[in-house]
Amino acid sequence: MYRYDEFDHAFVKERVAQFRDQVERRVNGDITEDAFKPLRLMNGLYLQLHAYMLRIAVPYGTMSPVQMRKLAHIARTYDRGYGHFTTRQNIQFNWPKLSDIPDILEELASVEMHAIQTSGNCIRNVTTDQFAGAAADEIADPRPYAEILRQWSSVHPEFSFLPRKFKIAVTGAPHDRAAIQVHDIGLQLVKNEDDEIGFKVFIGGGQGRTPMIAKKVRDFLPEEDLLTYVTAIMRVYNLNGRRDNKYKARIKILVHETGLDELKAQIEAEWQHLKDTDLKLPDADIEAITKYFEKPNLTDRAEGWGQLAQWKKADAAFSTWVQQNVGPHQHPDYGTVTISLKPIGGVPGDATDAQMDLVADLAEEYGNNEIRVTHEQNLVFPHVALADLEPLYRVLAANGLATGNAGLVTDIIACPGLDYCALANARSIPVAQEISNRFGDAERQKTIGELKIKISGCINACGHHHVGHIGILGVEKKGTELYQITLGGSADENTSVGQIMGPGFEPEAITDAIEKVIDTYLELRSSDDETFIETYRRLGMKPFKTALYGEKTAA
């Protein structure tokens, strides 16, 4: 895990002092809210429906137990006893007082955390695979490259005031768990025919009111050229991105309006001026950063295999949890553990201060001192011995953290929606809770199999509804909340944007509509092993639309 150097410590400390002065002037009325807005956004502070919201960066979703305990302390001391983990692998506090924000930031700085560049038209938190450094299918750990990008992009003078916010994701495996094709820049680690590490490069992905899948601009970019090529992309976007219309300001619109071939030519031309400059990454620098991400010393624990089989046989709930929430590890005696923040009927992504403290304790005891935040609003222990799964599960279960539903119908992504957000048209949380309760039975979830439901309270798509197998978008029509359904979205290596089914449903009808869609899938799938997305891609929209709206509407 990366540790701050002297520059990092000094920079964050100076930023806290600067913002403390700005907050004091705002509280005293010396500056207006309009003048304060750009200052607070530079420090991750939003003004939502009922209160300020502070978004804290968790770079590439990796944190230590010490940092998690600090977040618990902040939730308990300055907020209402909980935090909300987001689809950007960050955490948000929804109720802090403005006068307390400088103290919160100072406490965060004491554990090498901050809220810089979690908002505004800049390069946001670089995200990656939550199983990075542990996944059995990984080509290379993407986090060193994410850290290099973080250091390069932090208050970069050239890219601090972009046409619009900018998001980068990096994945290290063929199976994309970082949704790179719905990012402004997506990077996939690959090897060439000489077994050299490099990147497949995508640009122009994104969701919001104009969802687009990223276009590939490079099959192989040598790792030493990471910063030079990304800088070239950023310069072309910064120069040509639309600044006259915020709805057309993202790089995806530039790709669409300019054309991929022309834009790629501009990027390549700019790169020629950069590729042999000081931005070229020396091997020594890559090695120095990579050392921060060395794997823990995992001792062989072969006894875990026999114990695990016995425990699974003796406890059906434990067996379900292992099947859904424990993944393969590079070391055969270990697994990756997903801690679901989606209890049946709960608020997706929320964790109490007590739960955060507990996760920190368990990370030290069973998780080799490392915690990950996923873009699907869960937590992960990336290195857990199979022999420790049963005692870990018992403690998690006693504290509401052992729901065995990772990847299932109740593992719902949902934005805060109209309960918190000033931009939202409709509520997301109550819909997620009702669907979770409707499908909460463990056997029913197992029968349905892998199914990703994602809910957004407005067209900005913070709940990633466009890439849900089933997506739900809250809209407003004549003062009434309605929910539009999309089918067929996906955010993996086979990225697709969901298709709209038809007219929206009122709040009291949306769960019944989702149930009809799922029942139709169960009737039509070719086998018990065919997933929802496979069935949809085989049959298309028509049978689902017919089941929900009738023959005339589906025609």
C-alpha positions as CSV (number, residue, x, y, z in Angstrom):
1,M,0.0,0.0,0.0
2,Y,1.3,3.4,-0.9
3,R,2.7,5.6,1.9
4,Y,2.8,9.4,1.7
5,D,6.2,10.9,1.2
6,E,7.3,14.3,2.5
7,F,5.7,16.1,-0.4
8,D,2.4,14.4,0.1
9,H,2.3,15.3,3.8
10,A,3.2,18.9,3.2
11,F,0.8,19.4,0.3
12,V,-2.2,17.9,2.1
13,K,-1.4,19.9,5.3
14,E,-1.2,23.1,3.4
15,R,-4.5,22.4,1.6
16,V,-6.3,21.8,4.9
17,A,-5.0,25.1,6.3
18,Q,-6.0,26.9,3.2
19,F,-9.5,25.5,3.2
20,R,-9.9,26.2,7.0
21,D,-9.5,29.9,6.2
22,Q,-12.0,29.7,3.3
23,V,-14.6,28.0,5.5
24,E,-14.1,30.5,8.3
25,R,-14.7,33.3,5.8
26,R,-17.8,31.6,4.5
27,V,-19.2,31.0,8.0
28,N,-18.6,34.6,8.9
29,G,-20.3,35.8,5.7
30,D,-17.2,37.3,4.2
31,I,-17.7,35.4,1.0
32,T,-20.9,34.4,-0.7
33,E,-22.0,30.8,-1.5
34,D,-21.4,31.5,-5.2
35,A,-17.8,32.5,-4.4
36,F,-17.4,29.6,-2.0
37,K,-18.7,26.9,-4.4
38,P,-15.6,26.5,-6.6
39,L,-13.4,26.5,-3.4
40,R,-15.5,23.8,-1.7
41,L,-15.7,21.6,-4.8
42,M,-11.9,21.6,-5.0
43,N,-12.0,19.9,-1.6
44,G,-14.8,17.4,-2.2
45,L,-17.6,19.3,-0.5
46,Y,-21.0,19.3,-2.1
47,L,-24.2,21.1,-1.1
48,Q,-27.0,18.6,-1.4
49,L,-30.7,18.7,-0.6
50,H,-30.5,18.9,3.2
51,A,-26.9,19.4,4.1
52,Y,-23.3,19.5,2.9
53,M,-21.9,16.2,1.7
54,L,-18.1,15.4,2.0
55,R,-16.7,12.9,-0.5
56,I,-13.4,11.4,0.6
57,A,-10.9,9.8,-1.8
58,V,-9.9,6.2,-1.5
59,P,-7.3,5.8,-4.3
60,Y,-7.9,2.7,-6.4
61,G,-10.2,1.5,-3.6
62,T,-7.4,0.5,-1.2
63,M,-7.2,1.4,2.4
64,S,-5.7,0.2,5.7
65,P,-7.4,-0.7,9.0
66,V,-6.0,2.5,10.5
67,Q,-7.7,4.5,7.8
68,M,-11.0,2.6,8.1
69,R,-11.0,3.3,11.9
70,K,-10.6,7.0,11.2
71,L,-13.6,6.9,8.9
72,A,-15.6,5.2,11.6
73,H,-14.5,7.9,14.0
74,I,-15.5,10.7,11.6
75,A,-18.9,9.0,11.1
76,R,-19.4,8.8,14.9
77,T,-18.0,12.3,15.8
78,Y,-19.0,14.5,12.9
79,D,-21.9,12.8,11.1
80,R,-24.9,10.5,12.0
81,G,-23.0,7.3,12.6
82,Y,-22.6,5.9,9.1
83,G,-20.8,6.4,5.8
84,H,-21.9,5.7,2.2
85,F,-19.4,3.8,-0.1
86,T,-19.8,4.9,-3.7
87,T,-19.4,3.6,-7.2
88,R,-16.1,5.6,-7.5
89,Q,-14.6,3.5,-4.7
90,N,-14.9,6.5,-2.4
91,I,-16.8,7.2,0.8
92,Q,-19.3,10.0,1.4
93,F,-20.6,11.6,4.6
94,N,-24.0,13.1,4.2
95,W,-24.5,15.2,7.3
96,P,-21.3,17.1,8.3
97,K,-21.5,20.7,9.5
98,L,-19.7,23.2,7.4
99,S,-17.8,24.5,10.4
100,D,-16.5,20.9,11.1
101,I,-15.1,20.2,7.6
102,P,-11.6,21.6,8.3
103,D,-11.3,19.4,11.4
104,I,-12.5,16.4,9.5
105,L,-9.9,17.1,6.7
106,E,-7.2,17.5,9.3
107,E,-8.1,14.2,10.9
108,L,-8.0,12.5,7.5
109,A,-4.6,14.0,6.8
110,S,-3.3,12.3,9.9
111,V,-3.9,8.9,8.3
112,E,-2.9,9.9,4.8
113,M,-6.3,10.6,3.4
114,H,-8.0,13.6,1.8
115,A,-10.9,14.8,-0.3
116,I,-9.0,16.6,-3.1
117,Q,-10.3,16.0,-6.6
118,T,-13.3,14.1,-5.6
119,S,-15.4,16.8,-7.3
120,G,-15.0,19.5,-9.9
121,N,-13.9,19.4,-13.6
122,C,-10.6,17.6,-12.9
123,I,-9.3,14.1,-13.1
124,R,-11.2,12.2,-10.4
125,N,-10.2,9.2,-8.3
126,V,-8.5,6.5,-10.5
127,T,-10.4,3.2,-10.0
128,T,-9.4,-0.3,-10.5
129,D,-10.3,-4.0,-9.9
130,Q,-11.2,-4.6,-6.3
131,F,-9.2,-7.9,-6.4
132,A,-6.1,-6.3,-7.8
133,G,-2.9,-8.0,-6.6
134,A,-4.8,-11.1,-5.6
135,A,-7.1,-12.3,-8.4
136,A,-6.1,-15.6,-9.9
137,D,-6.7,-14.4,-13.5
138,E,-4.6,-11.3,-13.2
139,I,-1.8,-10.5,-15.7
140,A,-0.3,-7.8,-13.4
141,D,-1.4,-5.7,-10.5
142,P,-2.9,-2.5,-11.9
143,R,-2.6,-0.5,-8.7
144,P,1.0,0.7,-9.2
145,Y,-0.1,2.3,-12.5
146,A,-3.2,3.8,-10.8
147,E,-0.9,5.3,-8.2
148,I,1.4,6.7,-10.9
149,L,-1.6,8.3,-12.5
150,R,-2.8,9.6,-9.2
151,Q,0.5,11.3,-8.5
152,W,0.7,12.7,-12.0
153,S,-2.8,14.0,-12.0
154,S,-3.0,15.5,-8.5
155,V,-3.6,19.3,-8.9
156,H,-2.0,19.0,-12.4
157,P,-1.8,22.7,-13.5
158,E,-2.8,21.9,-17.0
159,F,-5.7,19.7,-16.2
160,S,-7.3,21.3,-13.1
161,F,-10.0,23.1,-15.0
162,L,-11.1,20.7,-17.8
163,P,-14.3,21.0,-19.9
164,R,-15.9,18.5,-17.6
165,K,-15.0,15.9,-14.9
166,F,-12.7,13.1,-16.1
167,K,-12.6,9.5,-15.0
168,I,-9.9,6.9,-15.5
169,A,-10.0,3.1,-14.7
170,V,-7.3,0.4,-14.9
171,T,-7.8,-3.3,-15.0
172,G,-5.2,-6.0,-14.7
173,A,-7.1,-9.1,-15.9
174,P,-8.9,-10.2,-19.1
175,H,-12.1,-10.3,-17.2
176,D,-12.9,-6.6,-16.6
177,R,-14.0,-5.9,-13.0
178,A,-13.3,-2.2,-13.3
179,A,-15.8,-1.2,-16.0
180,I,-13.1,0.4,-18.1
181,Q,-15.2,0.8,-21.2
182,V,-17.6,3.3,-19.5
183,H,-14.7,5.6,-18.5
184,D,-13.2,8.6,-20.2
185,I,-10.0,6.6,-20.4
186,G,-9.9,2.9,-19.8
187,L,-6.6,1.0,-19.5
188,Q,-6.3,-2.8,-19.7
189,L,-3.0,-4.4,-18.8
190,V,-1.8,-6.8,-21.5
191,K,1.3,-8.6,-22.7
192,N,2.7,-8.5,-26.2
193,E,4.3,-11.4,-28.1
194,D,7.6,-10.6,-26.3
195,D,6.0,-11.0,-22.9
196,E,6.3,-7.3,-22.2
197,I,3.8,-5.4,-20.1
198,G,1.7,-2.7,-21.7
199,F,-1.8,-1.3,-22.0
200,K,-4.8,-1.7,-24.3
201,V,-6.2,1.9,-24.4
202,F,-9.8,2.9,-24.7
203,I,-11.3,6.5,-24.8
204,G,-14.7,8.1,-24.7
205,G,-16.8,5.8,-22.6
206,G,-19.3,7.2,-20.1
207,Q,-22.9,7.1,-18.9
208,G,-25.1,10.0,-18.0
209,R,-27.7,11.4,-20.5
210,T,-25.6,10.2,-23.5
211,P,-24.3,6.7,-22.6
212,M,-21.4,5.6,-24.9
213,I,-19.0,2.6,-24.9
214,A,-15.4,3.6,-25.1
215,K,-13.5,3.1,-28.4
216,K,-10.1,1.4,-28.6
217,V,-7.2,3.6,-29.7
218,R,-4.3,1.4,-28.9
219,D,-3.9,-2.4,-28.9
220,F,-0.6,-2.1,-27.1
221,L,1.0,0.9,-25.4
222,P,4.4,0.1,-23.7
223,E,4.2,0.8,-19.9
224,E,7.0,3.4,-20.1
225,D,4.7,5.5,-22.3
226,L,1.7,5.5,-19.9
227,L,2.0,9.1,-18.9
228,T,3.1,10.5,-22.2
229,Y,0.1,8.9,-24.0
230,V,-2.4,9.8,-21.4
231,T,-1.1,13.4,-21.4
232,A,-1.6,13.5,-25.2
233,I,-5.2,12.4,-24.8
234,M,-5.8,14.9,-22.1
235,R,-4.3,17.8,-24.1
236,V,-6.4,17.0,-27.2
237,Y,-9.5,16.8,-25.0
238,N,-8.7,20.0,-23.0
239,L,-8.1,21.9,-26.2
240,N,-11.1,20.7,-28.2
241,G,-13.7,19.6,-25.6
242,R,-17.0,21.5,-25.6
243,R,-17.0,24.3,-23.0
244,D,-20.2,25.9,-24.3
245,N,-22.5,23.2,-23.3
246,K,-21.9,21.1,-20.1
247,Y,-24.1,18.3,-21.5
248,K,-21.7,17.9,-24.4
249,A,-18.5,18.5,-22.6
250,R,-17.3,15.0,-21.9
251,I,-14.6,13.4,-24.1
252,K,-17.2,10.8,-25.3
253,I,-19.0,13.7,-27.2
254,L,-15.6,14.8,-28.7
255,V,-15.0,11.3,-29.9
256,H,-18.5,11.1,-31.4
257,E,-18.4,14.5,-33.1
258,T,-14.8,14.4,-34.3
259,G,-14.7,10.8,-35.3
260,L,-12.4,8.2,-33.9
261,D,-9.9,8.1,-36.7
262,E,-9.5,11.9,-36.7
263,L,-9.2,12.1,-33.0
264,K,-6.8,9.3,-32.8
265,A,-4.6,11.1,-35.4
266,Q,-4.6,14.2,-33.2
267,I,-3.7,12.2,-30.2
268,E,-0.8,10.4,-32.0
269,A,0.4,13.8,-33.4
270,E,0.5,15.3,-29.9
271,W,2.2,12.2,-28.5
272,Q,5.1,12.6,-30.9
273,H,6.0,15.8,-29.0
274,L,5.8,14.0,-25.7
275,K,6.9,10.4,-26.1
276,D,10.6,11.1,-25.5
277,T,10.2,13.8,-22.8
278,D,10.7,13.5,-19.0
279,L,7.2,12.0,-18.8
280,K,8.5,8.7,-20.1
281,L,8.5,6.4,-17.2
282,P,11.9,4.9,-16.2
283,D,12.0,1.3,-15.1
284,A,13.4,2.5,-11.7
285,D,10.3,4.6,-11.1
286,I,7.9,1.8,-12.0
287,E,9.8,-0.5,-9.7
288,A,9.8,2.0,-6.8
289,I,6.1,2.4,-6.9
290,T,5.5,-1.3,-7.5
291,K,7.4,-2.1,-4.2
292,Y,4.6,-0.3,-2.3
293,F,2.2,-3.0,-3.6
294,E,4.2,-6.1,-2.8
295,K,2.0,-9.0,-1.8
296,P,1.9,-10.0,1.9
297,N,3.9,-12.9,3.0
298,L,1.2,-15.6,2.7
299,T,2.2,-18.8,4.5
300,D,0.9,-22.1,3.2
301,R,-2.4,-23.1,4.9
302,A,-3.2,-26.4,3.3
303,E,-5.4,-27.5,6.2
304,G,-8.0,-25.0,5.1
305,W,-9.2,-27.2,2.2
306,G,-10.4,-30.0,4.4
307,Q,-11.8,-27.6,7.1
308,L,-13.7,-25.6,4.4
309,A,-15.4,-28.7,3.0
310,Q,-16.6,-29.8,6.5
311,W,-17.8,-26.3,7.4
312,K,-19.8,-26.0,4.1
313,K,-21.4,-29.3,4.6
314,A,-22.5,-28.4,8.1
315,D,-23.9,-25.0,7.4
316,A,-25.9,-24.1,4.4
317,A,-25.8,-20.3,5.0
318,F,-22.0,-20.5,5.3
319,S,-21.8,-22.6,2.1
320,T,-23.9,-20.0,0.2
321,W,-21.7,-17.2,1.5
322,V,-18.5,-19.0,0.3
323,Q,-20.0,-19.8,-3.1
324,Q,-21.0,-16.1,-3.7
325,N,-18.6,-14.0,-1.7
326,V,-15.3,-15.9,-1.8
327,G,-13.3,-15.8,-5.0
328,P,-10.1,-17.6,-6.3
329,H,-6.7,-16.3,-5.2
330,Q,-3.3,-16.5,-6.7
331,H,-2.3,-18.6,-3.7
332,P,-4.3,-21.9,-3.6
333,D,-4.7,-21.8,0.2
334,Y,-6.3,-18.3,0.1
335,G,-9.4,-16.5,-1.2
336,T,-10.7,-13.1,-1.9
337,V,-13.7,-12.2,0.4
338,T,-16.4,-9.8,-0.5
339,I,-18.1,-8.2,2.5
340,S,-21.6,-7.3,1.3
341,L,-22.9,-3.9,2.2
342,K,-26.3,-5.0,0.8
343,P,-28.2,-6.7,3.7
344,I,-31.7,-7.7,2.7
345,G,-33.8,-4.6,2.8
346,G,-30.8,-2.4,3.7
347,V,-29.4,0.8,2.0
348,P,-26.8,-0.2,-0.6
349,G,-23.3,0.9,0.3
350,D,-24.0,2.1,3.8
351,A,-21.9,1.0,6.8
352,T,-22.2,2.1,10.4
353,D,-19.3,3.4,12.5
354,A,-19.4,0.1,14.5
355,Q,-19.3,-2.0,11.3
356,M,-16.3,0.1,10.0
357,D,-14.5,-0.4,13.3
358,L,-15.2,-4.2,13.1
359,V,-14.0,-4.4,9.5
360,A,-10.8,-2.7,10.5
361,D,-10.3,-5.3,13.4
362,L,-11.1,-8.2,11.1
363,A,-8.7,-6.9,8.4
364,E,-5.9,-7.1,11.0
365,E,-6.9,-10.5,12.3
366,Y,-7.8,-12.3,9.1
367,G,-7.2,-10.0,6.1
368,N,-3.5,-9.2,6.1
369,N,-4.2,-5.6,7.0
370,E,-5.8,-4.6,3.7
371,I,-9.3,-3.4,2.8
372,R,-10.8,-2.6,-0.6
373,V,-13.8,-0.6,-1.6
374,T,-15.5,-1.9,-4.8
375,H,-17.3,0.2,-7.5
376,E,-20.3,-2.1,-6.7
377,Q,-20.5,-0.5,-3.2
378,N,-19.1,-3.4,-1.2
379,L,-15.9,-4.1,0.7
380,V,-13.3,-6.7,0.1
381,F,-10.5,-8.5,2.0
382,P,-8.2,-9.5,-0.8
383,H,-6.0,-12.1,1.1
384,V,-7.9,-14.4,3.5
385,A,-6.7,-18.0,4.3
386,L,-9.4,-20.6,3.6
387,A,-8.7,-21.9,7.1
388,D,-9.9,-18.6,8.4
389,L,-13.1,-18.3,6.5
390,E,-15.4,-19.9,9.1
391,P,-14.4,-17.8,12.1
392,L,-14.4,-14.7,9.9
393,Y,-17.9,-15.5,8.7
394,R,-19.2,-16.0,12.2
395,V,-18.1,-12.5,13.3
396,L,-19.4,-10.9,10.1
397,A,-22.8,-12.7,10.5
398,A,-23.2,-11.5,14.0
399,N,-22.8,-7.9,12.8
400,G,-25.0,-7.9,9.7
401,L,-22.1,-8.2,7.2
402,A,-22.3,-11.8,6.0
403,T,-25.1,-11.6,3.4
404,G,-24.1,-14.2,0.7
405,N,-25.4,-12.2,-2.3
406,A,-22.4,-10.9,-4.2
407,G,-23.4,-10.8,-7.9
408,L,-27.0,-11.8,-7.2
409,V,-30.3,-10.0,-7.6
410,T,-30.1,-8.3,-4.1
411,D,-26.5,-7.0,-4.7
412,I,-28.0,-3.8,-6.0
413,I,-26.1,-0.7,-6.9
414,A,-28.1,2.5,-6.1
415,C,-27.3,6.2,-6.0
416,P,-28.5,8.2,-3.0
417,G,-31.3,9.6,-5.2
418,L,-33.9,12.1,-4.1
419,D,-33.4,11.3,-0.4
420,Y,-30.2,13.3,-0.5
421,C,-29.2,14.6,-4.0
422,A,-30.4,18.0,-5.3
423,L,-30.0,16.7,-8.9
424,A,-32.2,13.7,-8.5
425,N,-35.7,13.3,-10.0
426,A,-36.8,10.3,-8.0
427,R,-35.8,8.2,-5.0
428,S,-33.5,5.2,-5.5
429,I,-33.0,3.8,-2.0
430,P,-36.6,2.8,-1.3
431,V,-36.8,1.0,-4.6
432,A,-33.6,-0.9,-3.9
433,Q,-34.9,-1.8,-0.5
434,E,-38.3,-3.1,-1.8
435,I,-36.7,-5.2,-4.6
436,S,-34.2,-6.6,-2.0
437,N,-37.0,-7.6,0.3
438,R,-39.0,-9.1,-2.6
439,F,-36.1,-11.3,-3.7
440,G,-34.4,-11.8,-0.3
441,D,-35.0,-15.5,0.0
442,A,-31.7,-17.3,-0.4
443,E,-33.0,-20.2,-2.5
444,R,-34.9,-17.8,-4.8
445,Q,-31.7,-15.8,-5.4
446,K,-29.8,-19.0,-6.1
447,T,-32.4,-20.1,-8.6
448,I,-32.2,-16.7,-10.4
449,G,-28.4,-16.7,-10.5
450,E,-26.1,-13.9,-11.6
451,L,-28.2,-10.7,-12.1
452,K,-27.0,-7.1,-11.7
453,I,-29.7,-4.5,-10.9
454,K,-28.5,-0.9,-10.9
455,I,-30.7,2.1,-10.0
456,S,-30.2,5.8,-10.7
457,G,-32.4,8.6,-9.4
458,C,-31.7,10.8,-12.4
459,I,-30.2,10.8,-15.9
460,N,-26.7,11.5,-14.5
461,A,-26.5,7.8,-13.9
462,C,-24.6,7.7,-10.7
463,G,-26.2,4.3,-10.0
464,H,-24.8,3.0,-13.4
465,H,-28.3,1.9,-14.6
466,H,-27.2,2.0,-18.2
467,V,-24.9,-1.0,-17.6
468,G,-27.2,-3.0,-15.4
469,H,-28.5,-6.3,-16.6
470,I,-31.6,-4.7,-15.4
471,G,-31.4,-0.9,-15.1
472,I,-33.8,1.4,-13.4
473,L,-33.9,5.1,-14.0
474,G,-36.0,7.5,-11.9
475,V,-37.6,10.2,-13.9
476,E,-40.1,13.0,-13.1
477,K,-43.3,13.5,-15.1
478,K,-45.8,16.2,-14.1
479,G,-44.6,16.1,-10.5
480,T,-44.8,12.3,-10.2
481,E,-41.9,9.9,-9.8
482,L,-41.7,7.2,-12.5
483,Y,-39.2,4.4,-13.1
484,Q,-38.0,3.5,-16.5
485,I,-36.6,0.0,-17.1
486,T,-33.6,-0.9,-19.3
487,L,-32.4,-4.4,-20.2
488,G,-29.2,-5.9,-21.5
489,G,-26.6,-3.6,-20.0
490,S,-23.2,-4.9,-18.9
491,A,-19.9,-3.3,-17.6
492,D,-17.4,-6.2,-18.1
493,E,-15.2,-7.0,-21.1
494,N,-18.4,-7.4,-23.2
495,T,-19.7,-3.9,-22.3
496,S,-23.2,-3.0,-23.5
497,V,-25.7,-0.2,-22.9
498,G,-29.1,-1.3,-21.8
499,Q,-32.2,-0.8,-24.0
500,I,-35.2,1.1,-22.8
501,M,-38.2,-1.3,-22.5
502,G,-41.1,1.3,-22.6
503,P,-43.1,3.6,-20.5
504,G,-42.1,4.1,-16.9
505,F,-43.8,2.6,-13.8
506,E,-45.1,4.4,-10.7
507,P,-43.2,3.7,-7.4
508,E,-45.8,1.1,-6.2
509,A,-45.6,-0.8,-9.5
510,I,-41.9,-0.9,-10.2
511,T,-41.0,-4.0,-8.1
512,D,-43.9,-6.0,-9.6
513,A,-42.6,-5.0,-13.1
514,I,-39.0,-6.2,-12.2
515,E,-40.5,-9.5,-10.9
516,K,-42.3,-10.0,-14.2
517,V,-39.1,-9.5,-16.1
518,I,-37.3,-12.0,-13.9
519,D,-40.1,-14.5,-14.0
520,T,-40.0,-14.3,-17.8
521,Y,-36.3,-14.9,-17.8
522,L,-36.7,-18.0,-15.7
523,E,-39.4,-19.3,-18.1
524,L,-37.3,-18.7,-21.2
525,R,-33.7,-19.6,-20.2
526,S,-32.3,-22.6,-22.0
527,S,-30.9,-24.2,-18.9
528,D,-30.5,-23.5,-15.2
529,D,-26.9,-22.3,-16.0
530,E,-27.9,-19.7,-18.5
531,T,-27.7,-16.3,-16.9
532,F,-30.1,-13.4,-17.4
533,I,-27.7,-11.5,-19.6
534,E,-27.1,-14.6,-21.7
535,T,-30.8,-15.2,-22.1
536,Y,-31.4,-11.5,-23.1
537,R,-28.6,-11.6,-25.7
538,R,-30.0,-14.8,-27.1
539,L,-33.6,-13.6,-27.4
540,G,-33.5,-9.9,-27.4
541,M,-36.1,-7.4,-25.9
542,K,-39.3,-8.6,-27.5
543,P,-40.3,-11.5,-25.1
544,F,-39.6,-9.4,-22.1
545,K,-41.5,-6.4,-23.5
546,T,-44.5,-8.6,-24.4
547,A,-44.6,-10.1,-20.9
548,L,-44.6,-6.6,-19.4
549,Y,-46.6,-4.5,-21.8
550,G,-48.6,-6.9,-24.0
551,E,-48.4,-7.9,-27.7
552,K,-49.4,-4.5,-29.2
553,T,-46.8,-2.5,-27.3
554,A,-44.0,-5.1,-28.0
555,A,-44.7,-5.2,-31.8
